[in-house]
């Protein structure tokens, strides 16, 4: 799955990933490879990129949205800071 994290200022992350954990407005949820199409609002919290089954990285994000379509996850947020 391809993941892109975008803010109004710049692209924060772009690359192939195993999955991503996101802070939805109703709680955390995880998106893996071949997920069904989805659009969801995000709240301020931690986004965890699952690079493969054993490594990950995290970002602290502001509110925004995620769109999953054609095995690509696009995260649009007001701001993001790497936590690693």
C-alpha positions, -999 to 999 in steps of 0.1 A, spaced: 0 0 0 12 35 -8 9 61 20 12 99 16 10 123 45 4 159 34 1 192 52 -8 226 36 29 234 36 46 202 24 46 165 19 56 148 52 58 112 40 55 92 9 63 55 4 52 19 4 40 6 38 25 -25 54 -3 -4 71 -11 27 91 -28 33 124 -49 65 125 -66 85 152 -102 87 139 -128 109 156 -144 78 171 -111 61 181 -80 45 167 -83 23 136 -58 5 113 -57 3 75 -38 -26 59 -30 -36 23 -60 -39 -1 -84 -21 23 -118 -12 9 -123 25 -2 -128 48 28 -129 84 38 -127 93 75 -122 124 96 -91 124 119 -86 140 153 -54 153 169 -33 123 180 -6 98 170 -4 83 135 18 51 134 33 40 101 37 2 99 67 -1 75 66 -39 77 56 -64 103 85 -55 126 93 -18 121 73 14 125 75 51 128 52 77 144 39 112 139 19 135 161 -8 149 138 -34 177 140 -69 171 128 -76 162 91 -89 135 68 -78 102 53 -89 88 19 -82 52 10 -87 43 -26 -69 19 -51 -45 7 -24 -33 42 -17 -39 60 16 -37 99 15 -37 116 48 -44 154 48 -37 171 81 -32 206 94 2 197 108 25 167 116 57 162 136 79 131 136 81 115 170 111 92 162 
